[in-house]
Amino acid sequence: MAALTCQEKQPKSRPAVARNATCRSPSISQTCPLAIGPLTLADLDSVIALEAASFPSPWSRATYHSELTRNHRSRYLKVTPATASGAAALPALIAQAGVMLFGAEMHIVTIAVLPTWRGRSIGEWLLLALLAVGRNQGAETATLEVRVSNAVAQRLYHKLNFTQVGYRRRYYPDREDALVLALTDLNAGRVWQPLRERFERLSAAMQRGVDMPG
Ligand SMILES: CC(C)(COP(=O)(O)OP(=O)(O)OC[C@H]1O[C@@H](n2cnc3c(N)ncnc32)[C@H](O)[C@@H]1OP(=O)(O)O)[C@@H](O)C(=O)NCCC(=O)NCCS
């Protein structure tokens, strides 16, 4: 599926990982513990809504259906509230991300967080989880494309030590250029250990709960 490329987006507010957590409705509690799990066909409606809220050229339902049912190289993860208890006001899906596996290389094809939930380290947590999935499948290098205008996503990737390895002119359908970024040597302890520790810290924080949108 050559058309699959990592997409784009815009600014956020600052992170707000909460210290205590009970996930009810926003009117009762201001924090919500989160969980990561595999994206499934049951999430399709929510994925389409998240795509529409995140990208100017969102992938279609058919593309996601195919990715989840036919593409043996694909792995997709989602972030959801950890409990549905009293959660009528909570979204069913908060974030999703996907990767394609090619032996020693994994290619990150999409990542998106609901606009009102951005700035809470959810994207970073999910990206680290995706890297762990790929690494567990034997990948030593992660690659992706990102729009030259997408400074927010570029900062996220650079924070996790991705570096630029290429440049694709007029890569996107609207002819915007793409940077090609890579994170190499994921099997090396000096590379993986700090990322693993960050993932574990974020996992603990997300289980305690994040501030919910006001
Ligand atoms: C890119 C995206 C996934 C980031 O998710 P997020 O949960 O808001 O990001 P996080 O809170 O985990 O931020 C992690 C890092 O990203 C960078 N970042 C995130 N938002 C930022 C902003 N508004 N301004 C500058 N840097 C930002 C920072 O380096 C941040 O680390 P810091 O908090 O220590 O400064 C989210 O903005 C999004 O869904 N965008 C639309 C889709 C998109 O562009 N996907 C990428 C396609 S290549």
The ligand as an ORCA input file, in Angstrom:
! r2SCAN-3c Opt
* xyz 0 1
  C       1.714     14.966     16.486
  C       0.761     14.529     17.609
  C       0.481     13.027     17.424
  C       1.442     14.769     18.959
  O       0.615     14.216     19.962
  P       0.516     14.862     21.443
  O      -0.066     13.844     22.322
  O      -0.148     16.174     21.376
  O       2.069     15.100     21.763
  P       2.758     14.949     23.201
  O       1.956     15.682     24.206
  O       3.051     13.514     23.425
  O       4.107     15.748     22.962
  C       5.341     15.068     22.806
  C       6.354     16.028     22.223
  O       5.908     16.479     20.936
  C       6.274     17.851     20.774
  N       5.064     18.663     20.752
  C       3.813     18.232     20.940
  N       2.961     19.262     20.784
  C       3.691     20.366     20.529
  C       3.385     21.735     20.262
  N       2.146     22.205     20.241
  N       4.370     22.586     20.008
  C       5.640     22.171     19.999
  N       6.006     20.877     20.248
  C       5.036     19.986     20.498
  C       7.120     18.207     21.981
  O       8.457     17.854     21.700
  C       6.536     17.292     23.029
  O       7.414     17.048     24.089
  P       7.388     18.070     25.371
  O       5.990     18.035     25.886
  O       8.397     17.475     26.301
  O       7.738     19.418     24.822
  C      -0.553     15.357     17.578
  O      -0.226     16.740     17.546
  C      -1.456     15.045     16.415
  O      -2.295     14.147     16.471
  N      -1.303     15.792     15.317
  C      -2.143     15.571     14.134
  C      -1.689     14.368     13.360
  C      -0.233     14.461     12.949
  O       0.275     15.499     12.560
  N       0.434     13.299     13.020
  C       1.835     13.200     12.643
  C       1.940     12.806     11.214
  S       3.628     12.639     10.661
*
